[in-house]
Amino acid sequence: MTSIGSASAIEKPQAPAPREALQSCPRQGPGFVRVPGSATCVRVSGRAVGGIDVGAQRAAPVTAGQLSIDTRTESDLGPVRAFVRMGHGRP
């Protein structure tokens, strides 16, 4: 008779590791949070607008959106910043 193993050898599912709480970066301004394990701070912001433009002959939907990502970190040569803004439609 072949033995497969005891009940204690069965692997139990492990709980996910607790996430680190995001720390704010007050020196960079409001909305910035520190990337865990680094000195980099990032802020993600945006907006969305929707409505209907009603004219004499037609009605058309109006949509607009914007997404901004601002990343800042300190280096040996001074501050380093990367900023990206993407948008669509009229504001």
Buried (B, 14 or more C-beta within 10 A) or exposed (E): EEEEEEEEEEEEEEEEEEEEEEEEBEEBEEEBBBBEEEEBBBBEEEEEEEEEEEEEEEEEEEEBBBBBBBBBBEEEEEEEEEEEEEEEEEE
